[in-house]
């Protein structure tokens, strides 16, 4: 099956969305019982944790943890937004820097100014978008970012999207209640698919689409620890409580260049493998044997692969044992947790 397809369906009674590219599962989103990233709470500060540079908060959904809390006193009420998924038994990660994000626009109340996505380089298009932004925002003190999806989009569609996000921002910021509560829900998988998978694609929304289009078979592979790389090589991806261990295996290839080929294949395949499985946190790569002179090429390939990924990932570097470490945002629910 060639081309891009977006399948909107349900799995185990949970809303879910899959992105297929040329018949291969490229991305997968599924709802969970945890608070969705993007959810905005009115919360109350409780106690600082000096050793971790943050403070525990109380929300209507349980404890949260906020970093960079200078000037915040215990008992103070504040607005915070969920940034990702917590590890089991840990507090919800939140931030005070609120963002209201949609397909075309991001409203940034704490960062004034009008900005156009850097990926939009056509000057005429940038001028058109800046004109739209100026007309809608006027004298508002909020900031606005127009996303790359705006390229070629109708002016009315962009304006409607911006106004919708301004409406949500105003509703949240002008709510003067005192109870601990949810002020805005984060987006679910179907809305996230519309928001972030913006390239042209066929849309399948009838029930049973996952089974008809092979998504369930792809999820069976992703639910396991083995990820094929081609040419007989493969990855073992094993989440533990402390970290995610990734082992690169050359398989049946015993040539002199087998290690280099497998490691380069790992660099290209790893972002997708982690994304589909919903894995983040500390990630350690146990690579196949290769000469040190090839490490730079591996890093370059790995950096290029993660640059196109939707989740923020920091390439930390090499350890004394020759492992490569990464730190990845926990922006997805872990697949194995919702498939149990």
N, C-alpha and C positions, 0 to 999 in steps of 0.2 A: 504494500500500500504506500504510494508516494504522496508527498506533500505533508501539510500540517493538519492535524485534527484535534479538536478540543471536545472531550466527552464529559458531560455533566450528568452525574448519576449519584447513587447512594451505595454504600458498602457497610454491611452490618448495621443498617439503619442510621448510618452517619452520612451527612452530606459530603460529597467528594468530587474532585475534578481531576482529569488526566489530560496530559498533553502528549500526543504522539507525533513524532517526526519521522517520516518515511517508515511508518509501522513500528518504530521503537519508542518505548516509554521514556520520554525526555524529562517529564516533571509530573509530580503527583501531590495533590493537596487533599487533606481529609480533616474533618472536624474532630474535636475531642472534648472531654469534660473540663479541660483546663481553660482558664480565661484566654480569649483570643488576643494575639498581639494587636495593638491599636486601641484596645479598650481603655477608656478614661474613667478614673475613679476620683471621687472626693474621699481623701484618706486622712488619717491622723498619725502624726509622728509619735513614736514611742520611746525608743532608747537608741543612743548612738553606739556604734561598734567601732571604736577607735582603731583597732588593729586591722580592720578591713576598709577603713575610710568611708563608712556609710552609716545608714540608720535603718532600723526596722520600723515599718509602718503597719497600721491596721487598716484593712479595707473590708468591704462587705463580703468579699470572697476569701478572706483569710489574710495571713501575714504577707507583706511585700518587703522588698529590700531596695533602698535607694542609695546610690553613690553620690559623691560630691554634695555634701549637705551643709556647707558653710552657712552660718547664720540661721539654721533651722533649730528650733527649740522643741523639746518634748511636749506633747499635748497640742501642738499647732496643727491646724487643718491646712490641707494643700491639695492641688490637683496633680495627678500623676497619670502616666500612660504606660501600658504594658509594652515591653520591648521584645519579649521572646518567651520561650517556655522554660519553666524551672526544672531543675533536676529533681528526681523523686525525693520528697522529704524536705525540700528547700523552699524558700520564700519566692514569691512572684517577682521577677526583675522589672523595675519600673524606672521612668525618667520624668523629670519636671518639664522637659522640652517637648511640648505638645506639637504633633503634626497631624493635619487633617488631609488625608491622601486619597485621591481618586485616579481615574484613568488618565486625565489630561493635566490635573493640577494638584499641587501640594500647598496648602495654606499653612504658613509658619507664624503664629502669633508672636513668638518671642524673637523672631529674626526679621525685622522689617527690610523692605527692599523688593524690587521686581527682578526676577532672574529667569533666564531661558536655559534649558538643558544644553550643556556643552556639546553634546553629540549633534545638535542642530547647527550646521555650519553655513548654510545658505543665508546670505545676508538679507535678501528680500524676505525670506520666511521669518527670520529673526525679527525684522522690522514689523512684519504683519502681526506676529505674536505679541511683541512689545506694545503695539498699539491697542490690541485687545486687552492686555493686562492693565494698561493705564486707564482705559475707558471704564473698566469694571471696578478697579480698586479705588480710583479717585483719591480722596484724602484719607482713606483708611490707614491705620498704623500697622496693620498686619503685613507680613511678608507673603510673597507668592512665588512659586516655582512652576513654570510651565514645562511639562515633561516631554520626552522625545516623541510620544504618541501623538502630539499635536501636529506633527508634520503632515500637511495635506488635509487635516481635519477641517470640517466646516466651522466657520466662525461661531454660529449659533450653538453648536454642540460644545465647543470649548467654553463659551460664555455660560451656558447652562451648568456645566460641570463646576466651574469656578464658583458660581453663585450658590450651588448646592453645598459645597465645602465651606463657604463663608457662613451659610446658614447654620451648619452644624457647629462651627467654631463659635459663633455668636451665642447659640443656645447653651453650649457648655460653659463658656467664659462668663456669661451673664446670669448663670444659675446661682442664686445667693442662698441656697438651702444650707442646712447645718448637719444633716444626717450623712452618715457614711453610706455611699451608694454608687452605683454605676451611672455615669452621666452620658456615656456613648459606648455602644458595643463595637468591638472589632469586626472586620469583614469576615464572612464565611468563605469556604472554598469556591463556591460558584461566583460570588462577587469578586473574589481575588483573581479568579481566572479572567474575568472581563477586564479587571483593572490592570493586570500585569502581563498577560499573554496577548500582546497587542498586534503582533504580526498577523497577516491574513491567514485564516484557517477555516476549515469546515467545522460546523458546530453540530454535535449530536447530543440532544437533550432528552430523548425518549428513554424510558426506564429499560434497563437491561443492556445498555450500551457498553458497559465494561465487559460483559461476557461476549457480546457479538463481535467486538473489535479487538479482542485479545488482551485487554488490560489485566484481567484476572490472572492470566498465565504469566505476564510480566511481573505482577506483584508477588507471585509465588517465588520467582527468582530473587526479587528484592527482599523478601522476607527471610531468605537464607543468608549465609555468610559468604557464599562463593559468587564472584562476579567474573564472567568470561572476558578476556581481553583480545581474543583472536590469536591465530597461529599457535594454539595450544597453551598459551599463557593465561593466568587468571589471578585475581585478587582474593584474599580472605579478609573480610571486613568484620571484625568482632568487637562490639561495644561491651565495655566493662563499666563498673561503677566509677572508676577513676578517669578512664580515657577510652578512645576508640583506637584499637590496634589494627593496622592494615599491613598485611604480609603479601609481598609480590612474589609470585612463583612462576618460573619459566616453563613449567610443564615438561612436555616431551622434547623441547628444543634444547639441544646440548651443544650448539655452536658457540664459537668464541664471542659472538656479538649478542648472544641470547639475553644476557642480563641488561644490556643497554636497551635493546628493543622492548623488553618487557617493562622496564622502568619508564621509557618514553610513552608507551601505551598506557601505563598507569597514570601518568601526568595528564593525558587527554581525557581519560575515562573517569578519574576520581571525582571531579565536581558533580557530574551527573549521578554517580553511584551514591554519594553522600546526600545529595539533594532528594533523590527518590526515597531513600531510606529515612530521611528526616534527621540525620545525624549532625551533631555539633559538639562544641566543647573542645577539649584537648585531643588532638589526633596525632598519632605517631606512625610513621611509615617505616617498615622494615623492608628495605628495597632489595632487589636481586643484586648479586655481586656485579660491580662495574668499576672501571678505573676512575680514580679521583679527577682526572682531566675531563671526564664527561659530566661531572656534577653541575657545572655552569649551564650546559645545554639543557639538563634536566630541570634546573630551577627556572630557566627562561620559559620552557614549555609549560611548566606547572603554573607559573605566574600568568601566562597568557590565557590558560584554561580557566583559572579562577577569576580573571578580570571580567569574563562574560557571565559569571555566575550571579545569581540573584541574592545570595547570602554573603554577608561580609566575612572574609577569611583572611587572617594574617599569616604570612609565611614566616615562621620564627627562625628556622635554619637547622643546621646539622648539629648532632650531638657527638660526643667523643666516641660513641660506639658506632657511628656512621648512620644513625637513624635520622630521619627528617621530621621536624615537628611543625604542626600548624595549630592555630587557634581559630575556631569557627563559631560564629554566632549561632545560638540555639533558636533559630527562627521558625523551625518546623516541629510539629509533633512527631515523635519517633514512631515509625511505621509498625514496628513489632509490638508496641504497646497497645495500638488500636486494633490490631489483627488477632490478638489473643482471644 
